[in-house]
């Protein structure tokens, strides 16, 4: 069932056991799992069926630190959430992403990759993915990795009909849970805002916040403030360890033969470091995206090389005469070191139309990440040399040690952390089952529970974790 | 000092001054200017932003 207003929903007299906040990939996936298990669930979606400027305005916020996107642009507030604008790139976090890195504090998850692997066939069905394929080592330091460019499932489009026909799932649009109330052990209810006005309180046996990698922290910070710590009793890490995937053009490559690597339908290939290379250099994970360069760009690159290394340029010119596709742009996206200082705070001066403080996002890239970028490109360049496959040129700003440019891709619009998973109450917010520490009936879904970001786009892992959470809750709630 | 110079024949002093520049030939020179055969041609270097092996610079 889908209701366009909270009043219409109330008239239906539906009795849910579980209340999910948010209808994006995490919320919809958990709802479908619970619905399939025969558990009545309501999904409260703050937005409507379509994009609107009025709804997006609730997402405005401030940024402090490094350049970042406007917070009302980097996410979407309507049915299906940010799946409405994602690019569809899919890859599960690596096995090594779940393990602690001794050179990077606060890394490591309380679960292993094997804990989500049983759900990957289900994830493939949800996201319309082909088979996942293993990495292919290119050298001791670099591996080719599969990054699937999927059709980019829009969750509202794909599942609207199923949700509408479901007898166990009620999706209520235009219904914004502005805060949760709690007594330090259970969430006792949610305060709602619907169609521009206060809509009273709502109660259910269980609550799951799936409002996104920025909004989950905002909702819980505000709820905790209003209930004097009654919603997140152990709040030291709440809002903290927020992460993105910084993304910049890192350089160019001249290749002996572009066909040396497996490329996708648009002639792109992706590479990451081996665990041994990360350990040796003490860097984070990264992904290098190889994009074929147009012919004119190749000639310019070879002319530049001729000024530094004439013989190498002659070799490159010969390769060009043999093969028109012999150069590439290199884009690098990398894993951020989890830092408590990268955090979501509540604005002290600015509130949305419902009176909820807006987000103030504090975000800064670290020196470890800069080293990851530089060493990562050097690893890739060295691999090309060792395998006699080509040469790499760093972008000037990297070679000269200059600041990050502000006119580039910047990051992946991947909002991770803030309610991270863990066992240490001072460094995490939820446990391995995504249950908020100290609370009996409050769970968190989505990338805000990520402990580390890896280098892979998060939606595949979000969906796998949501399947796992749905399965876990279907057993808990059924008892 | 002037006592020794007064005792030495002028011819010997001139011979010593003429020989001075040649003394540097007997010093042990540093090996910084070693020949190309002793440099690792496969060493990875970054020059003008290019990640190269040293032999690329030949």
Interface residues (C-beta under 8 A of the other chain):
Chain A: X251 X304 X305 X307 X308 X309 X311 X312 X377 X378 X381 X382 X385 X391 X392 X393 X394 X395 X396 X398 X399
Chain B: X44 X46 X47 X48 X49 X50 X51 X52 X53 X56 X57 X58
